[in-house]
Amino acid sequence: MILPIIAYGDPVLKRKAKAVTPEYPKFKELIENMFETMYGANGLGLAAPQVGLSIRVFLVDASPFAEDEELSPEERALYASFKKVFVNAEILDEEGEEWAFSEGCLSIPGVTEDVFRQPKVTIRYQDENFKEYTETYTGYIARVIQHEYDHIEGILFTDKLSSLKKRLIKGKLNNISKGKCSADYRMRFPEMSKKR
Ligand code: NI
């Protein structure tokens, strides 16, 4: 089932999300619905707060990056099959010199900006069966993980922009929070949530 994506301005996107336990109701179904929602919106990642749930769950599918011809065949193979659920993730370490990459977000349609982040991330997380892993990622995978991880910490990529950039996009963000934007997927805007 495709879920509506929560738009910028909803307080759930600013909240630090809580850990989940194996007892969470219909957990597998939620993961399936989140994947369907992400693919329906052509996203590379989706975090639970973006479907209105303040829990520490996010998905990443890095396969679109496998098209990048500047990558080595090994990297392309890694990206092509990289589809993962991160449950109760904690970033343990970030390393290296920050690099800029143009980011967007399904909750903030029509806005893309260069965001600076470190290139290497070590993360501890559980999979959908609550089996624990600690892994280190670099490149685009690290980038998507950092963006999605920020969502479960209540941080949006627009929070990481310079104050000048923030001023420049303020009008657009205000419009999104009022539902004045277009996206080719279903969204839920803060005004609509208030009425419910
Ligand atoms: Ni996002």
Residues whose N, C-alpha, C, O or C-beta is under 5 A from the ligand:
A	BS01	NI	G104 C105 L106
